């Protein structure tokens, strides 16, 4: 129990005990002035009724305040949930957008990789073709040199053979 509540309850108990102990003084009639007229009534009972009315008014105000606070809390909770849902949707949208961007970038990367692979294959093919051409030329040149050497050997062998015959 809160200290304020305990203090208020203690004050109400003290007021009740005071009223019970002094009930004869509370009920003693006295002349009361109402500005325009005078009335004879028990002042203690009248003050007790006024005190009870103030307590009831404060309790009514407290109930009203508590009710309005609870309504406001519920309204804010609903609004918070709505905002949370909007934020979740926005985040999901961002993730979807990010997924699309990543997929697009991966597609572009694959296309670039395929293009680079095609260029590399064409360069390797061109180098292979050039190498084959060079090997063929070297083979032809070698064959020509061998043919020339054979021809020289044949010619020198024929010249020697003719020289030996002479």
C-alpha positions as CSV (number, residue, x, y, z in Angstrom):
1,X,0.0,0.0,0.0
2,X,1.3,3.4,-0.9
3,X,2.2,5.9,1.8
4,X,-0.4,8.4,0.5
5,X,-3.2,5.9,0.6
6,X,-2.3,4.7,4.1
7,X,-2.1,8.3,5.3
8,X,-5.5,9.1,3.8
9,X,-7.1,6.0,5.3
10,X,-5.6,6.9,8.7
11,X,-7.1,10.4,8.5
12,X,-10.5,9.0,7.6
13,X,-10.3,6.5,10.6
14,X,-9.3,9.4,12.9
15,X,-12.2,11.5,11.6
16,X,-14.6,8.7,12.2
17,X,-13.4,8.1,15.7
18,X,-13.5,11.8,16.5
19,X,-17.1,12.0,15.2
20,X,-18.3,9.0,17.2
21,X,-16.6,10.2,20.4
22,X,-18.1,13.7,20.0
23,X,-21.5,12.8,18.6
24,X,-23.5,14.7,21.2
25,X,-21.5,17.9,20.3
26,X,-22.1,17.2,16.6
27,X,-25.8,17.0,17.0
28,X,-26.2,20.0,19.3
29,X,-28.3,22.6,17.3
30,X,-26.9,26.1,16.9
31,X,-28.0,29.2,15.0
32,X,-26.5,29.3,11.5
33,X,-26.5,32.4,9.3
34,X,-27.2,31.8,5.6
35,X,-26.6,35.5,4.7
36,X,-30.3,36.3,4.1
37,X,-31.8,34.2,6.9
38,X,-30.8,32.3,10.0
39,X,-31.5,28.6,10.6
40,X,-31.1,26.5,13.7
41,X,-29.3,23.2,12.9
42,X,-26.6,20.9,14.2
43,X,-23.3,22.4,13.0
44,X,-21.3,19.2,13.4
45,X,-23.7,17.2,11.3
46,X,-23.7,19.9,8.6
47,X,-19.9,20.0,8.6
48,X,-19.8,16.2,8.5
49,X,-22.1,16.2,5.5
50,X,-20.0,18.8,3.7
51,X,-16.8,16.8,4.4
52,X,-18.5,13.6,3.0
53,X,-19.6,15.6,-0.1
54,X,-16.0,16.8,-0.7
55,X,-14.7,13.3,-0.2
56,X,-17.3,11.9,-2.7
57,X,-16.4,14.7,-5.2
58,X,-12.7,13.9,-4.9
59,X,-13.5,10.2,-5.3
60,X,-15.6,10.9,-8.4
61,X,-12.8,13.1,-9.8
62,X,-10.3,10.3,-9.1
63,X,-12.5,7.7,-10.9
64,X,-12.9,10.1,-13.8
65,X,-9.1,10.8,-13.9
66,X,-8.3,7.1,-13.7
67,X,-10.8,6.2,-16.4
68,X,-9.6,8.9,-18.8
69,X,-6.0,7.8,-18.2
70,X,-6.9,4.2,-19.0
71,X,-8.7,5.3,-22.2
72,X,-5.7,7.3,-23.2
73,X,-3.4,4.4,-22.4
74,X,-5.5,2.1,-24.5
75,X,-5.6,4.6,-27.4
76,X,-1.8,5.0,-27.2
77,X,-1.3,1.3,-27.1
78,X,-3.4,0.8,-30.2
79,X,-1.6,3.7,-32.0
80,X,1.8,2.1,-30.9
81,X,0.7,-1.2,-32.4
82,X,-0.4,0.5,-35.6
83,X,3.0,2.3,-35.8
84,X,4.8,-1.0,-35.0
85,X,2.9,-2.8,-37.8
86,X,3.8,0.1,-40.2
87,X,7.4,-0.1,-39.2
88,X,7.4,-3.9,-39.7
89,X,5.8,-3.5,-43.2
90,X,8.4,-0.8,-44.1
91,X,11.2,-3.0,-42.9
92,X,9.8,-6.0,-44.8
93,X,9.5,-3.7,-47.9
94,X,13.1,-2.7,-47.4
95,X,14.2,-6.3,-47.2
96,X,12.3,-7.1,-50.3
97,X,13.9,-4.2,-52.1
98,X,17.3,-5.2,-50.8
99,X,16.7,-8.8,-52.0
100,X,15.7,-7.4,-55.5
101,X,18.8,-5.2,-55.6
102,X,21.1,-8.1,-54.6
103,X,19.5,-10.4,-57.2
104,X,19.9,-7.7,-59.8
105,X,23.5,-7.2,-58.9
106,X,24.2,-10.9,-58.9
107,X,22.6,-11.1,-62.4
108,X,24.8,-8.3,-63.6
109,X,27.8,-10.0,-62.0
110,X,27.0,-13.3,-63.7
111,X,26.6,-11.5,-67.0
112,X,29.9,-9.7,-66.5
113,X,31.6,-13.0,-65.5
114,X,30.1,-14.8,-68.6
115,X,31.3,-11.9,-70.8
116,X,34.8,-12.1,-69.2
117,X,34.8,-15.9,-69.7
118,X,33.8,-15.5,-73.3
119,X,36.5,-12.9,-73.9
120,X,39.1,-15.2,-72.2
121,X,38.0,-18.2,-74.2
122,X,38.3,-16.1,-77.5
123,X,41.7,-14.9,-76.5
124,X,42.9,-18.4,-75.6
125,X,41.4,-19.6,-79.0
126,X,43.2,-16.8,-80.8
127,X,46.5,-17.5,-79.0
128,X,46.1,-21.2,-79.8
129,X,45.4,-20.5,-83.4
130,X,48.4,-18.2,-83.6
131,X,50.5,-20.8,-81.9
132,X,49.4,-23.4,-84.4
133,X,50.1,-21.1,-87.3
134,X,53.6,-20.3,-85.8
135,X,54.2,-24.1,-85.3
136,X,53.0,-24.8,-88.9
137,X,55.3,-22.0,-90.3
138,X,58.2,-23.3,-88.2
139,X,57.5,-26.8,-89.5
140,X,57.3,-25.6,-93.0
141,X,60.5,-23.6,-92.5
142,X,62.2,-26.6,-91.0
143,X,61.0,-28.8,-93.8
144,X,62.4,-26.2,-96.3
145,X,65.7,-26.1,-94.5
146,X,65.9,-29.9,-94.4
147,X,64.9,-30.1,-98.1
148,X,67.6,-27.6,-98.9
149,X,70.1,-29.5,-96.9
150,X,69.1,-32.7,-98.6
151,X,69.3,-31.0,-101.9
152,X,72.8,-29.7,-101.0
153,X,73.8,-33.1,-99.7
154,X,72.5,-34.7,-102.8
155,X,74.2,-32.1,-105.0
156,X,77.4,-32.3,-103.2
157,X,77.2,-36.1,-103.1
158,X,76.5,-36.1,-106.9
159,X,79.3,-33.7,-107.5
160,X,81.7,-35.8,-105.5
161,X,80.6,-38.9,-107.2
162,X,81.1,-37.3,-110.5
163,X,84.5,-36.0,-109.3
164,X,85.4,-39.5,-108.1
165,X,84.6,-40.8,-111.5
166,X,86.8,-38.4,-113.2
